[in-house]
Amino acid sequence: MRQVIRNGRVVLEDRIAEGVGIVLDGPAIEAILPNARLPTDGAVLDAAGCFVAPGFIDVHVHGGGGCSFLDATPQAIETACRTHLRHGTTTLLATLETAEEARMLAAIRALVAFARSHELGAMIGGINLEGPFLSESKAGAQARACLRPPDVELMERFLDAGEGLVKIVTLAPELPGADKVIRFLAKQGVVVAVGHSAATAEETAEGIECGIRLATHLYNAMSGLDHREPGVVGAVLDDERVWCELMCDGVHVAPVAARLAFKLKGLEHLVLVTDAIACLDGPREMTLFGETVVVEDGAARLPDGRLAGSVLTMERAVRYASEIIGIGLPGAVRMATRTPAALIGQETRIGRLDYPGARANLVFFGDDGSVVRTMLDGATVFEA
């Protein structure tokens, strides 16, 4: 069925276009046309002055609505997905934190089954494994008892279970044997990320040469930038081959640090993520990562004060990047859409409105950033 979206402010990569509409042909985008050239034979969807943008893409998200993707049930996965639909996310990489091998394998298989058979399966753009090959000293909220030394055979088991859905793996490159795992994953087409790492700048650079192409939640849970020891932060900001995740919630990264990252990485290599956990739109206190997590003042923390993921949403990340970091709305939207799509090799399918044949995933939001409507493959799946 053809649909025509009218009366919206269309967010493109370099500007906000008014006086145009978007034509959808079933689940795909057909064209963006001036109002005078819009077809008259389709159902009209009135955007009522809202901003209309590509659906957000979150490549690092653990759950929401009281559920984690690690819970490994269809009900939990659906709840988490619907939670993020309400905040404008139409594609996500379901992220699994470090756990026992059997539990991670069960969650991977459950996500594969959900992606293939559930009505919201199209939301699952892949799986992100945040561990288990992480540094104990930079583990953060990760389960230290489940950390493992880098192991190609274990990673093969994870990839086999994922049946092509594992898209990102985070590891600490300074660990013995990490180089072999990095090369193996890169050869398989998986994006290798440095994170939860105490590596020196030199060790990080060696990992980049082996195939690391992403930094997980930049600045957080990694060796920082010092004038004599630049650490992971210095190495990834210095290398133009590396993309960086950025958490724009005013908690994880100070505005000046975010602006510095933007100046060095630009719109093409900086990706907005939430790292959201089950507490998002869920209970303020939960047992996660084997410990009690409490949400207070917009942050999720363990009893000792350590941050434990976040309760950030993509629409708030976009608004923060646009207004507080000063990137502007088109740029902030790009970092939540086309840039992450390019990171995972799906830039012709998702994350843009100006590509005929791309999936009709869209988000409508108001001047205050609040989501009014979310569309997945041309169908409205959330309406405020």
PyMOL commands that set and color helices and strands:
alter all, ss='L'
color gray80, all
select helices_A, chain A and resi 35-37+69-71+74-85+101-117+121-123+136-138+144-146+152-162+178-187+201-210+231-238+255-269+314-323+329-335+338-343
alter helices_A, ss='H'
color red, helices_A
select strands_A, chain A and resi 2-6+9-11+16-17+20-25+28-34+43-46+51-54+56-61+63-64+67-68+89-97+124-130+166-171+191-194+212-215+243-246+270-272+285-288+291-296+299-301+362-365+371-376+379-383
alter strands_A, ss='S'
color yellow, strands_A
deselect
rebuild
show_as cartoon
